[in-house]
């Protein structure tokens, strides 16, 4: 048995990996018909807003156990992240964008953190970097199409690197394949296409026209 002084500290900060593990179990539960899309959306929002392990635990507590064992998998319970026995955890600054039912976007002039996580939900998500401010050489995007899909618009010349991706029914498409400029910002993309799909692309004709109009207005 584990002595009381070695029990996990549930007030410890959870990581992005911990939150993603809970989100994956919730998506599986929705596919199994255990929770509906409304509840899935609500639980995912709570998942990616959770700061500690204690906030994550109730989100899967009423789901059945998953076969297998290991960290986060205990008899009679759905997998939940288990906090390490000791030592401070350093939270990674991340922006979480949830599409929900109405959709969501980040466009125009906005500051892009080192890590961005997007879930298309039902209404979809658009992330437009063409006028965004990026202060780091490499930015990581984890994109999940869900039902509404996710679109990431990357400026000309930027490097796009695909990490671990799953196409799903909607596909995971990188259309920003032109040769990058030297020392240009790097965008690393991973995630799942699911039903709505994920698309990474350059600005289209309408978006370029809008950019030129904005630039000419500054002169």
Buried (B, 14 or more C-beta within 10 A) or exposed (E): EEEEEEEBBBEBBBBBEBBBBBBBBBBBBBEEEBBEEEEBBBBBBBBBEBEBBBBBBEBBEEBEEBEEEEEBBEEEBBBBBBBEEEEEBEEEEBBBBBBBEEBBBBBEEBEBBBBBBBBBBBBBBBBBBBBBEBEEEEBBBBBBBBBBBBBBBBBEBBBBEEEEBEBBEBBBBBEBEEEBEEEEBBBBBBBBBBBBBBBBBBBEEEBEEBBEEEEEEEE
